[in-house]
Structure formats: C-alpha cells, structure tokens
Amino acid sequence: MAGLYIHIPFCKSRCVYCGFYSTTLLHLRERYVNALCREMEMRPCNVDTVYLGGGTPSLLTARQLERLFIYINKVYGPPHPSQGGAGGGSEVTIECNPDDVTQEFARTLQALPVNRVSLGAQTFSDERLRYLRRRHTADQVERAVRNLRSAGIGNISIDLMFGFPGETLEDWRSDVKRALSLDVEHISAYSLMIEEGTELYEKMNAGLLGSEDDELSREMYESLMDQLSLAGYEHYEISNWARPGFRSRHNSSYWQDIPYVGLGAAAHSYDLRTRSWNAGDVLDYIRKIEQGVLPSEKETLDDATRYNDLVTTALRTREGIRLERLHEPFCSYLLKNARRSLSRRLLILEDNRIHLSREGLFVSDDVMSDLIFIKKG
C-alpha cells in the first residue's frame, strides 16, 4: 500500500518564508484539477492514505474537491475513513488556511471522505501573522476549529512556528498554551527557517534581519516539548506531537520507507527503488498532461542513497532505525560512525534500534551528518 499525495499549489498571496512551489494564478484551478484527474489514470496503484497539500487546497471550490474525490474513488478505490486516528479506515487529510474554513466549507468537507484537517495556524499573534503575510487572524484559527468540530471532523492538526525576530520565550509559551486550549489531536511545530528564494532570504542578505539566537531557539524547543508532554501528547517525530492513536499516518510513511505517489506540479513519488518528480511549473505540468504525457523525471536509487535516506528520515522518529533493516556493510558503517554520538549520549542504542536522545534532538543535523555514507570516487 502507498500514500497518495496531491499537490494543490495555489495561494492568494505568497508568505515571506515559504520555499515550496506555489502560484497565485487562481484562474488555472479548473484546468489543474482536470489535469490531476488525468494524471491519476496514468498512475494506478493501491493507496492507504490520501493527503491534499499545498499551497492552499482550501482554495479549491466544492465542485473541484468533489471531482478530485470522484476520481480518487474511480482510480484508487473508495477511501473508508474512520474518525479516530488509529482506526481501520483510510486516513484522508486536507491542508486548510484557517480563514477558508467557514461553516459552509466545513459542510463541504463533511460531505467528502475527509477525516483529518491540518490548519496552518503558525502563531496566535496577529502582529507576527502580518509579518509572515498570512491572511488569517488568530481568532479565525479558533473559529475554524469550532466549524470543523461542528462538521464532525474528529482529527485536527495545527502547525506552529517559533523563532520570529523579536519573539520572546514568553511569547512562544503563550502561543503553545493557546494551541493547547483548542484541544486538537495533533500539533506540528517548526523553527522559522530562512530558505533561498524567499522574501526572508532577501531581507537577510540585505541585513534587515537580526542574528539568530541559537540558545533562545533551544529554550523554545525545550519549553514546547515540556508543555506538550504535560498535556499528554507523544513526541513521535522531531517536529510532530500527537495524542495517542493520532499520529499522521501519511507523513509517517515518508519516515518509514513506505512508497508514495505524488500528483501535481512539483510533486515527488517513491517506489522503494526509484524516485520521480513532476514538472515544477503549473502551466508546464497542465500542458503536458493535456497532451497525454506524464511530466516527470526519474532516478534509480542505489543502496548507498537508500541508506542515507533512511538515516535522514527514520532517525527523525521516536523509534529511530531498526538495525535489522540495514544490510551489510551499512549496519557496520552506521554503528562505527555512531560511536561518538553514542558516547556523548546524543544517540541511544537499545532493543536492536538506534535513536536520538533528548539532547540529540537539538543537534540532529550534526548527528545525522556523521552517519551519512560517503561514496568514494
């Protein structure tokens, strides 16, 4: 079974931090949805999870969303959602901007097989939301959660962000406290990253941003872990926390070496031995699909690449890497190169698996870089 990811790249405006492919050409939505339906017919497989991400999937009309699910049902079989996180049905997620989640939109979701909604809250400070150029307000996040609950959505996730210029530890604790007051099933939290090609990157190069405070970022992350742990959330991946039974099954497939199919502009697919990616321009993608051509490139993964991918994905999770998943010489290579981190208690070896310690979480990139297999020649 595979995960099905459908990329909806449309946004009303571009956030200052976003490094993902997106477009504001909203007039292309109808052609794009038609192209997605045609691509589905080109990529049949068995799927267990469905994830509509973006961009902003909640910018699609009710009719466009209904058409997508008609084709998902036609090509992949009908999703059978369960309202719980660990139930036997399919997990069907849609990302939404909070201000899009009106009562009417929530009723649209109620009529679809959607059983999980991910809200891009980011922060509960209207000032910081304006800084990010987000189009919603803090109050609209709370209203969106109420509307979703009224529509029977029993699995809600919210995204949070920390490390804003000028943000204090108390500011961040207040954001987390307000998030907890919503009693959602899942929380994802990320440090504000400055990626090349974004407006924030340009501001940094122009000297308009202050220097990063690594110690403050660490304090914010530690506070987050403590607050969510006390509230009963399990920390199952570096940036993700869930109520018991409500881990994101779709996202977990990326960390557990499970195949996935990506549809849409710039979407990636993986089948254990090859990785492919679609054209990164929405109009180029649409035109090729309309011509009956699958607009993707492919690479075959060698054993070293698969090992390195495992290090940088599975090691992010609470369970870490199970050693029986590694063939020689990679198991020996991992254990040899892990010695320094094991001696410093950044990694823990137990029950035939190796995973990050709490201290290791703060320096995970450095720990992983020590384990990467360097190809010779």
N, C-alpha and C positions, 0 to 999 in steps of 0.2 A: 504494500500500500504506500501511496505517496501523498505529500502535501501539495495542494493546488494554490498557488499564489497568483492573484490577478492585480496587476498594477494599474491604478487609475491616476494618471499624472496631473490632473487638472487642479489648479489653485486660482482663487480670485486675486491673490497677490502673493509675492514671494517673501518668506520670512528671512531675516537677516543672517540666520545661522545655517540654513538648510543647504546641504550638499547633495541631496537626492535629485534625480532628474524630475523636473516638473515643467508645466507650461500654463500660461494664462489664456490660451486660445480656446475659450469655452465653446465657441461655435463648432468645434470639431468633435464634441462629445458624441453626437449621434453616429457619425461615421466611425468613430473609435470603438463604440460599443458593437457596431456591426462587424468590425474587424476582429474584435475579441471573440465573437461568436464563431467566426470563420476559423480563427486560429484553434479554438477548442476542437473543431472537427479534424484539424491537422495533427493534434496531439492527444489521441485517446490513451487512457491508462486507468488504473484503479486508484481512487483517491480516498483518503480518510479524513482529511481536514481541508477546509476552504478558508482563504484569507484574502479579503479585499483591502489592499493597502494603497498608499499614495505618497505624495499628492493628497487629494481630498475626495475619497469615494462618496462622501455625503453630498457632493455637488451634483451627482447624477440624479436624474428625475426618477420618480416612482416607476414610470413605464420603462425606463432604461434599466433600472435594477431588476425589475420583473423579467425583462428579456434575457438578462445575463443568467438568472437562475433557471429560466426555461431551458437554456442551452446547457447549463451545468447538469440539469436533470437528464437532458437528452443524451449527452455525450458520456458523462461520468456516473450516471445513476443518481437517484434522488437522495440528497442528504437527509439523514434521520437524526435531527438534533435532539439532544437532551438538555434540560435546563440546568443541570448540575455540571460541574467542571469535569468530573471523572466518570460520568455516566457512559453507557454503552453506545450512545449515538455519536454522530459526527460532530466535530467542533466547527462552527461556521462563524467567522469573525468579520466585522467590518470596522474600519477606522473612520471616526467622525470628528469633525470640528464641532465643539460644543454649541456654537450659535446656530448650527444647522439642525440640531436635534429639537425641533418643535414637537408639539403633541401630534401634529399631522405626520411628520416624518417618523416619529416613533410608531405610529399606527401602521405606516408603510412597512417598517421592519417587522412588526408583529405578523404581517401577512406573508412574510418571507421565511425561509428556514434559518434565519439568523438567530443564533443563541448566545453570541458573545459580541460585545461592543467595546472598542478601545477609543477612549476620548483623549485628545491632545490638549490636556489642561495646561501643562508646563509650569505655571505658577498661579498663585491666588493674589498676586499683586497686580492691580491694573496698570501701575506705572511700568512694571517690568514687562507686562504683556505688550504695552505700547512700544517699549524698547525693542522687543522681538518682532514687532509689526504683526502680531497676531490680531485677528479681527474679532475675537470674543472678549468678554469680560469675566471676572472671577465669578460673579453671580450667575452667569449663564452656564458655568460648569455645574453648579448645584441644581439649576433648573433642568439641565439635560439629564442628570442622574434621576431626578424625580420623574421626568417624562418617560424614561426608559423603564423604570420600575413599574410605572402605571401600565406600560405596554407588555409587562410580563418578562422582561429581559432579566434573567437571574445571574448573569455573569458579566460584570462590568470591570474594565481595566482603565486606569488613568495613567498618563505619562506626566512625570515631573522633571524639572530641570533645576540644577543648582550651579553656583559659581558665577553668578552675574557680576559685572563690575559694580562695586559698591555694596553688594549684598553682605549682610552680617550673618553670623551664626544664628542669632535670634530670629532674623527674617526667615531663614530656612526652616528652623524648628516650627515657626508659625505656619509655614506652607504645609509641612508634613502633618501637623496637628489638624489643619483644616481638611486635608485629604482624608485623614482617618475618620473625621466626623461624617464623611459620606458613606462609610461602611461598605466600600466596594470590595470585590473579591480579589483584585489583582492590582499591583502598583509597579510601574517601571520608573526608574529614576536614573538620569544621566547628568554628568557634568557638562556644562556648556562648552562645546568644542568649537574651535576656530578652524574651519576647513578651507582649503584653497578653492577659489572661485566664488566664495560667498562675500556678502557685503561686510561681514565682520572681519574677514581676512583683509579686505581692502582698508578697513579702519585701522587694523593692527599695523599694517605696513605704513600707514600714514602717521603712526604714532598717536592715534586718538584713543587707544585703549591703555589702561594701566597694566602693569606687570601682574602675572598670575601669582596668587598666594597659595603655594602648594600645601602649606601647613593648615590654612583655613579650609581648603578643599578636603583635606583628610579629616578634619574635625567635623565637617558637614556630613561626610560619608559615614563616619563612626556614629554620629548622632542619628542619622537615618536608620542604620542597622539596629541600634538600640531601641528607637521608638517603634519600629515595625515589629521587632521581635516581641516586645512587651505587649503589643496589640494582637499577637497571635499569628502573624504572617511568617511563613517559612522563606528563608533566603535561598532560592534554588538555583540562581544564576547571578553572576556579578551584578547585573543591573535590574534584577527582577525578583519580586516577592509575591507570594500568593497565599491565600487561605488554603488550608489542607484540601486537596482534591481539585484545586482551581489553577494549577499550572497551565501556561499556554501550551497546549499540545502541538499546535502548528509550529511555533517558534522553537520548541524543544526538538523538533525534527532536524533543524539546522545544526544543533549541537550534538545530536545523537547519530549522525551519519545515516539519516533516513532520506531516500530520494524525494525530490520535489520538482514540480513543473511550474515554471513561471510564464505567465501570459502577459502580453502587452509590451509597450515600448520600454526598453532598457531592462526588462525582466530576465532573470537568470534561472536556469534549470540544471539539475544534477541527477545522474542515474547510477552513482557509485563509481563509475569508470570514466565518465566524460562530464564536462561542464560546458554549457552553451549559454549564449546571451543574445538577446534580440537587439535590433537596431535602436540606437539611443535617441532618435528624433521621432516625435509623434507622427509627423506628416510622412516621413520616410517609411515608418512602420505601416501606417494605413495604406499607402500606395502599393507597397509590396504585397500585403495581404490581399488587397483588391485584385492584384494580378495573379493570385494563386501561388505566390512564392512565400515560403517561410523565411522571414528576415532575420536569420540567426547565424552566428558563427559558433564553432565548436572546438574544444581542445580535449585531447585524451590525457588523463592524469596518470602519471607513473606512481610507483609505490612510495617514493620519497615525498612527492607532493601530497599524496593522500595522508601520509604520516604527519606532515606539517599541518595540514588542515585539521587533523584530529587534535593536535596539540593546541591549536588556537581556537578550537570550538569546545571540545569536550572538557578541557581544563577550566573553562569558564563556569562550569556547572558544579553544584554541590557534590555530585557523585564523582566528578573528575574522570580519569581514564582508567578503565579496567584493563589490567595488563594482558589478560587473555585475548584481548582484541588486537594485540600487536604481534606480528610475526618477526622472527629474526631477520636482519640484525637490528631492527628498530627497537625491540624491547630492551636489549642490552645497551643500545645507544642512549635511550631515554634514562635508564637507571644510572648509567655512568655520568651523564650530564646533569642529572638531578641532585648529585651528591652535595653540591654547595648549598642549594636551596633547602635540602633536607636537613643539613647540619645547622642551618640558621632558622629552622622551624618555619620556613616560608611554604614548604611543601610537607605533606604528611603521607606516609606510605602505610596502609593498613588494609586488611581484608583483600589483598591482591589488587588494590587500586591505589592510585596516587592522585591527591587533590590539594588544592590551595588551602592553607590555614587562614585564619582571620587576618594575620599580619601579611600573608601572601597576597591577599586581595588588593592591598594598597599598591603593590609593586608587580602586579600580574604581568604587565608587558615585559618587564625585565626578566621575570622568571621564565616566561614562555620563550623569550629570545634565546635563553641558554639551552633550550631543548630542541630548537629548530635544527633539522638535519641540513648540513651544508653540503651541497653537491660538489664533487671535485671535477675539475676540467670544464 
